[in-house]
Amino acid sequence: MASYSAAQSWQDEPELLDLAGAPVPHYGTGSLADLLPTLVAGQGVPGFEASIAELTPADRNCVFLVDGMGWEQIMAHPDEAPYLTSLLSTSRGGTGRPITAGFPATTATSLASVGTGLPPARHGLPGYTVRNPATGELMNQLRWHPWTAPKPWQPYPTVFQQADAAGVATAQVSSPAFQTTPLTKVALSGGTFLGRMTGEERMDLAAERLAAGDRSLVYTYYSELDGAGHRHGVDSDAWRGQLMYVDRLVQRLAEQLPPRTALYVTADHGMVDVPFDEDSRIDYDDDWELGAGVALLGGEGRARHVYAVPGAEADVLTVWREVLGDRFWVASRAEALELGWFGAPGECDERVLGRIGDVIAAAQADVAITASRAEPNESALAGMHGSMTPAEQLVPLLEIRS
């Protein structure tokens, strides 16, 4: 058996990722939370500022959010998305650029950021599953289970509600299944909700609603690209086919825009494929070391909230850093808040603090912390998201004007 000196052993130790080097979202200047406030400020809605300085005001604004369509994924698939790609090229008059989703880069968090104009530290949906401090249970903020009263959980008015109150003709055009969900209520309500089943119907109706007022704000949404990425991966034929369909939808809507309209195509997050091997998928349910001192495991595979048994917080942080710190940015709650992961330092609402993990682990490599028994469905996904890597964090901001 080979023997190693203490110096050799030390040199072989994996180097921990530098927390200060994590690519923090651009809250306040170029994140999803800044989009609607910028648009309605340009429409004269009081109480808002245009924090994305490059956007020119328009009387009519439309936001088309495609679930799971990251900036890097569009850039990697020009043949499947020729119309979207044309919006990226400055030589062809395109003005597209990336903005950041916010952390974690996941649907519930991002939709709340879009609709409220607030970062996660304030709107209070800081992950896929988070601890409810009042009950001690994990709360799934996408499926809203177990049931939690929506208004106390997210008490701020949406941008849509404030625009509607200021006389802007406001509408959401989406799947009928989302009309009465708690997530819609806390994040996207205000004005008129119009449910349509097909993508083509949504595009046509969005164009109609834009023309319905001298000042209008319309939001529309498509989710199936994300589903294909989760099930089959972001480089699968199924995902590519969905991207081709999205490309046609965007062009269909763009060709119907009424005068004085700006259409913005964006997304809630990107996605990465995580290989199906033991090195890439670390199964928390079979890892006694990671489970020691942990009361609850929240979040999702690439953005974990870890809730420690009282008194074990420091030990859990130490172990998670030792085991995962070369592949994950592993921070304490205080460190993550100070570094601006969930919003600008110092702006976390008191009610949100206990929802954030004692330890937060955000993946840097193409890896995930799965939980094969507690989360069998999520653990079997091919494509995942949540962290701060460019593939997950960067989302498009593509502009089309009429």
C-alpha positions as CSV (number, residue, x, y, z in Angstrom):
1,M,0.0,0.0,0.0
2,A,1.3,3.4,-0.9
3,S,2.1,5.8,1.9
4,Y,1.8,9.6,1.8
5,S,3.4,12.3,3.8
6,A,1.4,14.9,5.7
7,A,2.4,17.5,3.2
8,Q,1.3,15.4,0.2
9,S,-2.0,14.7,1.9
10,W,-2.6,18.4,2.5
11,Q,-1.8,19.2,-1.1
12,D,-4.3,16.6,-2.3
13,E,-7.1,18.3,-0.3
14,P,-9.7,19.8,-2.6
15,E,-9.8,23.5,-2.6
16,L,-13.0,25.1,-1.2
17,L,-14.9,27.4,-3.5
18,D,-14.6,31.1,-2.5
19,L,-17.9,32.4,-1.4
20,A,-17.0,35.9,-2.5
21,G,-16.5,34.5,-6.0
22,A,-20.1,33.3,-6.3
23,P,-21.9,35.2,-9.2
24,V,-24.5,37.0,-7.1
25,P,-27.7,38.2,-8.9
26,H,-27.9,41.8,-10.0
27,Y,-30.6,42.9,-7.7
28,G,-31.5,46.6,-8.2
29,T,-29.9,47.0,-11.6
30,G,-30.6,43.9,-13.8
31,S,-32.6,41.2,-12.2
32,L,-36.1,39.8,-12.8
33,A,-37.3,41.8,-9.8
34,D,-36.4,45.0,-11.6
35,L,-38.3,44.4,-14.9
36,L,-41.9,45.2,-14.1
37,P,-41.0,48.2,-11.8
38,T,-39.0,49.6,-14.7
39,L,-41.9,49.1,-17.2
40,V,-44.6,50.6,-15.1
41,A,-42.4,53.5,-14.0
42,G,-42.3,54.4,-17.7
43,Q,-46.1,54.2,-17.8
44,G,-46.4,56.8,-15.0
45,V,-47.4,54.4,-12.2
46,P,-46.5,56.1,-8.9
47,G,-44.0,54.6,-6.5
48,F,-41.7,52.9,-9.0
49,E,-38.3,53.7,-10.5
50,A,-36.7,52.6,-13.7
51,S,-33.8,50.5,-12.4
52,I,-33.0,48.8,-15.7
53,A,-31.8,52.0,-17.3
54,E,-31.5,50.7,-20.9
55,L,-35.2,50.2,-21.4
56,T,-37.1,52.9,-23.2
57,P,-40.7,53.6,-21.8
58,A,-43.6,52.4,-23.8
59,D,-47.4,53.0,-23.5
60,R,-48.1,49.3,-23.8
61,N,-45.9,46.6,-22.3
62,C,-46.0,42.9,-22.6
63,V,-43.9,40.3,-20.8
64,F,-43.8,36.8,-22.2
65,L,-42.1,34.5,-19.7
66,V,-41.0,31.1,-20.9
67,D,-40.3,28.7,-18.1
68,G,-36.8,27.2,-18.2
69,M,-35.5,29.2,-21.2
70,G,-32.1,30.3,-20.0
71,W,-29.9,32.7,-21.9
72,E,-27.1,30.2,-22.4
73,Q,-29.6,27.6,-23.8
74,I,-30.8,30.1,-26.5
75,M,-27.2,30.9,-27.4
76,A,-26.4,27.2,-27.8
77,H,-29.4,26.5,-30.1
78,P,-29.5,29.1,-32.9
79,D,-30.9,26.6,-35.4
80,E,-33.9,25.7,-33.3
81,A,-34.6,29.3,-32.4
82,P,-33.8,31.5,-35.4
83,Y,-36.3,34.3,-34.5
84,L,-35.0,34.5,-30.9
85,T,-31.5,34.4,-32.1
86,S,-32.1,37.3,-34.4
87,L,-33.1,39.4,-31.4
88,L,-29.6,38.7,-29.9
89,S,-27.6,40.1,-32.8
90,T,-26.8,43.8,-32.7
91,S,-25.8,43.6,-36.4
92,R,-29.5,42.8,-37.2
93,G,-30.9,45.4,-34.9
94,G,-31.3,43.1,-31.9
95,T,-31.1,44.5,-28.4
96,G,-31.3,41.3,-26.4
97,R,-29.1,40.8,-23.3
98,P,-29.2,38.7,-20.2
99,I,-30.4,39.6,-16.8
100,T,-30.3,37.5,-13.7
101,A,-33.1,35.4,-12.3
102,G,-32.3,35.8,-8.6
103,F,-31.4,33.1,-6.0
104,P,-32.4,30.5,-6.0
105,A,-33.1,30.3,-9.7
106,T,-36.4,28.4,-9.4
107,T,-39.9,29.0,-10.6
108,A,-41.7,30.0,-7.4
109,T,-39.0,32.4,-6.3
110,S,-38.6,33.9,-9.8
111,L,-42.3,34.4,-10.4
112,A,-42.7,36.1,-7.1
113,S,-39.8,38.4,-7.9
114,V,-41.3,39.2,-11.3
115,G,-44.8,39.9,-9.9
116,T,-43.9,41.8,-6.8
117,G,-40.8,43.6,-8.1
118,L,-39.1,42.5,-4.9
119,P,-36.1,40.2,-4.2
120,P,-36.6,36.9,-2.4
121,A,-35.3,38.3,0.9
122,R,-38.4,40.6,0.9
123,H,-41.2,38.7,-0.9
124,G,-40.4,35.6,1.2
125,L,-40.5,32.8,-1.4
126,P,-36.8,32.0,-1.1
127,G,-36.8,28.4,-2.5
128,Y,-38.7,25.4,-3.9
129,T,-39.3,24.1,-0.4
130,V,-38.6,26.1,2.7
131,R,-39.3,25.7,6.4
132,N,-42.4,27.4,7.8
133,P,-41.1,28.9,11.1
134,A,-44.6,28.8,12.5
135,T,-45.1,25.1,12.1
136,G,-41.6,23.7,11.6
137,E,-42.7,21.9,8.4
138,L,-41.3,22.1,4.9
139,M,-43.6,24.3,2.7
140,N,-43.5,23.6,-1.0
141,Q,-43.9,27.1,-2.5
142,L,-44.6,25.9,-6.0
143,R,-47.4,23.5,-5.1
144,W,-48.3,25.4,-1.9
145,H,-48.3,22.3,0.3
146,P,-49.2,22.1,3.1
147,W,-51.8,24.8,2.8
148,T,-50.6,28.1,4.2
149,A,-52.6,31.4,4.2
150,P,-51.3,33.3,1.1
151,K,-51.5,36.9,2.3
152,P,-49.5,36.5,5.5
153,W,-46.9,34.5,3.7
154,Q,-46.4,37.2,1.0
155,P,-48.1,40.4,2.1
156,Y,-46.9,42.9,-0.5
157,P,-49.1,44.1,-3.3
158,T,-48.1,42.9,-6.8
159,V,-46.9,45.3,-9.5
160,F,-50.0,44.3,-11.5
161,Q,-52.3,45.4,-8.7
162,Q,-50.6,48.7,-8.4
163,A,-50.6,49.3,-12.2
164,D,-54.3,48.4,-12.4
165,A,-55.1,50.8,-9.6
166,A,-53.3,53.5,-11.5
167,G,-55.5,53.0,-14.6
168,V,-53.2,50.8,-16.6
169,A,-55.2,48.0,-18.5
170,T,-53.7,45.0,-16.8
171,A,-54.1,41.3,-17.7
172,Q,-52.5,37.9,-17.3
173,V,-52.9,35.4,-20.1
174,S,-51.9,31.9,-19.0
175,S,-53.2,28.3,-18.5
176,P,-56.6,28.1,-16.9
177,A,-55.0,25.8,-14.3
178,F,-53.1,28.7,-12.8
179,Q,-56.0,31.1,-12.3
180,T,-56.8,30.2,-8.6
181,T,-53.5,28.9,-7.3
182,P,-52.0,30.6,-4.2
183,L,-48.8,31.3,-6.1
184,T,-50.7,33.3,-8.7
185,K,-52.6,35.1,-5.9
186,V,-49.4,36.2,-4.1
187,A,-47.2,36.8,-7.2
188,L,-49.2,37.6,-10.3
189,S,-52.7,38.8,-9.4
190,G,-54.1,42.2,-10.4
191,G,-56.3,43.2,-13.3
192,T,-57.9,40.4,-15.4
193,F,-56.8,36.8,-15.6
194,L,-57.6,35.1,-18.9
195,G,-57.1,31.4,-19.2
196,R,-56.3,29.9,-22.6
197,M,-55.1,26.3,-23.2
198,T,-52.8,26.6,-26.3
199,G,-49.8,28.7,-26.8
200,E,-51.3,30.2,-30.0
201,E,-54.4,31.2,-28.2
202,R,-52.4,32.9,-25.5
203,M,-50.3,34.9,-28.0
204,D,-53.4,36.1,-29.9
205,L,-55.3,37.1,-26.8
206,A,-52.2,38.8,-25.4
207,A,-52.1,41.0,-28.5
208,E,-55.8,41.8,-28.2
209,R,-55.4,42.8,-24.5
210,L,-52.4,45.0,-25.3
211,A,-54.6,47.0,-27.7
212,A,-57.4,47.3,-25.2
213,G,-56.0,50.4,-23.4
214,D,-54.0,53.5,-24.1
215,R,-51.7,52.2,-21.4
216,S,-51.6,48.4,-21.0
217,L,-49.6,45.8,-19.2
218,V,-50.0,42.2,-20.2
219,Y,-48.2,39.1,-18.9
220,T,-48.2,35.7,-20.6
221,Y,-46.5,32.5,-19.8
222,Y,-45.5,29.1,-21.3
223,S,-44.3,26.2,-19.1
224,E,-43.8,23.2,-21.4
225,L,-40.2,23.9,-22.3
226,D,-39.2,23.6,-18.6
227,G,-41.1,20.2,-18.4
228,A,-39.2,18.8,-21.4
229,G,-35.9,19.9,-19.9
230,H,-36.6,18.3,-16.5
231,R,-37.8,15.0,-18.0
232,H,-35.3,14.6,-20.9
233,G,-32.5,17.2,-20.5
234,V,-31.8,20.5,-22.1
235,D,-30.1,19.0,-25.1
236,S,-32.7,16.4,-25.9
237,D,-34.8,16.1,-29.0
238,A,-37.9,16.8,-26.8
239,W,-36.4,20.0,-25.4
240,R,-35.2,21.2,-28.8
241,G,-38.7,20.6,-30.3
242,Q,-40.2,22.7,-27.5
243,L,-37.7,25.5,-28.1
244,M,-38.7,25.5,-31.8
245,Y,-42.3,25.9,-30.8
246,V,-41.5,28.7,-28.4
247,D,-39.6,30.5,-31.2
248,R,-42.7,30.4,-33.4
249,L,-44.9,31.6,-30.5
250,V,-42.7,34.7,-29.9
251,Q,-42.8,35.5,-33.6
252,R,-46.5,35.1,-33.7
253,L,-47.0,37.5,-30.9
254,A,-44.5,40.0,-32.2
255,E,-46.3,40.2,-35.6
256,Q,-49.5,41.2,-33.9
257,L,-48.3,43.9,-31.5
258,P,-50.4,47.0,-31.6
259,P,-48.7,50.4,-32.0
260,R,-46.6,51.9,-29.1
261,T,-45.9,48.4,-27.7
262,A,-42.8,46.9,-26.2
263,L,-42.6,43.1,-25.9
264,Y,-40.1,41.6,-23.5
265,V,-39.3,37.9,-23.7
266,T,-37.7,36.5,-20.6
267,A,-37.6,33.4,-18.4
268,D,-37.6,32.4,-14.8
269,H,-34.3,30.3,-14.9
270,G,-32.1,28.3,-17.1
271,M,-31.2,24.6,-16.6
272,V,-28.3,22.1,-16.5
273,D,-28.2,18.4,-17.1
274,V,-26.9,16.5,-14.1
275,P,-25.3,13.1,-15.1
276,F,-26.8,10.0,-13.6
277,D,-23.9,8.8,-11.6
278,E,-22.9,8.6,-8.0
279,D,-20.3,11.4,-8.2
280,S,-22.8,13.8,-9.8
281,R,-25.8,12.9,-7.7
282,I,-25.0,12.9,-4.0
283,D,-27.9,11.0,-2.2
284,Y,-28.5,12.8,1.1
285,D,-30.8,9.9,2.2
286,D,-27.8,7.5,2.1
287,D,-25.2,9.9,3.4
288,W,-25.0,9.8,7.2
289,E,-22.3,12.5,7.3
290,L,-24.5,15.1,5.6
291,G,-27.5,14.1,7.7
292,A,-25.8,14.5,11.0
293,G,-27.4,17.3,13.0
294,V,-29.9,18.1,10.2
295,A,-33.5,18.5,11.2
296,L,-34.9,19.3,7.7
297,L,-33.5,19.3,4.1
298,G,-35.2,21.9,1.9
299,G,-34.7,23.6,-1.4
300,E,-33.9,21.4,-4.4
301,G,-30.9,19.5,-5.7
302,R,-28.8,22.4,-6.8
303,A,-29.9,24.9,-4.2
304,R,-30.3,23.4,-0.8
305,H,-31.7,25.0,2.4
306,V,-30.3,22.9,5.4
307,Y,-32.1,23.4,8.7
308,A,-30.0,22.2,11.6
309,V,-31.1,20.8,14.9
310,P,-30.9,23.7,17.4
311,G,-27.3,24.1,18.6
312,A,-25.8,22.1,15.7
313,E,-25.7,24.9,13.2
314,A,-21.9,25.4,13.3
315,D,-21.2,21.7,13.1
316,V,-23.5,21.2,10.1
317,L,-21.9,24.1,8.3
318,T,-18.4,22.7,8.9
319,V,-19.3,19.2,7.7
320,W,-21.2,20.4,4.6
321,R,-18.2,22.5,3.7
322,E,-15.7,19.7,4.2
323,V,-17.8,17.2,2.1
324,L,-19.1,19.5,-0.6
325,G,-17.2,22.8,-0.5
326,D,-15.2,22.1,-3.6
327,R,-18.3,21.7,-5.7
328,F,-20.9,23.8,-3.9
329,W,-20.8,27.3,-2.5
330,V,-21.7,26.5,1.1
331,A,-22.7,29.4,3.3
332,S,-24.3,30.1,6.6
333,R,-27.5,32.1,6.6
334,A,-25.7,35.2,7.8
335,E,-23.0,34.8,5.1
336,A,-25.5,34.3,2.3
337,L,-27.5,37.4,3.4
338,E,-24.4,39.5,3.8
339,L,-23.1,38.5,0.3
340,G,-26.4,39.4,-1.3
341,W,-27.6,36.0,-2.4
342,F,-31.3,36.7,-1.6
343,G,-31.3,40.5,-2.0
344,A,-29.2,43.5,-1.1
345,P,-27.4,43.1,2.2
346,G,-29.5,44.2,5.1
347,E,-32.9,44.1,3.4
348,C,-34.2,40.7,4.6
349,D,-37.6,40.9,6.2
350,E,-37.8,39.5,9.7
351,R,-40.6,37.1,8.7
352,V,-38.3,35.6,6.0
353,L,-35.3,34.9,8.1
354,G,-36.5,31.5,9.5
355,R,-37.4,30.3,6.0
356,I,-33.8,30.5,4.9
357,G,-31.6,27.6,5.8
358,D,-29.1,27.7,8.6
359,V,-26.8,26.4,5.8
360,I,-27.3,27.1,2.1
361,A,-25.5,24.9,-0.5
362,A,-25.5,26.2,-4.1
363,A,-24.0,24.0,-6.8
364,Q,-21.1,25.2,-8.9
365,A,-20.3,22.0,-10.7
366,D,-22.8,19.9,-12.7
367,V,-23.9,18.1,-9.5
368,A,-26.9,17.8,-7.2
369,I,-27.8,16.8,-3.7
370,T,-30.7,14.4,-4.2
371,A,-32.9,12.7,-1.7
372,S,-34.0,9.4,-3.3
373,R,-36.5,8.4,-0.7
374,A,-37.9,11.7,0.5
375,E,-37.9,13.3,-3.0
376,P,-38.1,10.4,-5.5
377,N,-39.6,12.4,-8.4
378,E,-37.3,15.4,-8.1
379,S,-34.3,13.0,-7.7
380,A,-35.1,11.4,-11.0
381,L,-35.1,14.6,-13.1
382,A,-32.5,14.8,-15.9
383,G,-32.4,18.6,-16.0
384,M,-32.2,20.7,-12.8
385,H,-31.7,24.3,-11.8
386,G,-31.6,26.6,-8.7
387,S,-28.0,27.7,-8.3
388,M,-26.0,30.8,-9.4
389,T,-24.1,29.4,-12.4
390,P,-24.6,31.3,-15.6
391,A,-26.5,28.4,-17.2
392,E,-29.2,28.7,-14.5
393,Q,-29.0,32.3,-13.4
394,L,-28.8,34.2,-16.7
395,V,-32.2,34.6,-18.4
396,P,-32.9,36.6,-21.6
397,L,-34.3,40.0,-21.9
398,L,-35.3,40.2,-25.5
399,E,-37.1,43.4,-26.7
400,I,-39.4,43.8,-29.7
401,R,-41.1,47.1,-30.3
402,S,-43.9,48.2,-32.7
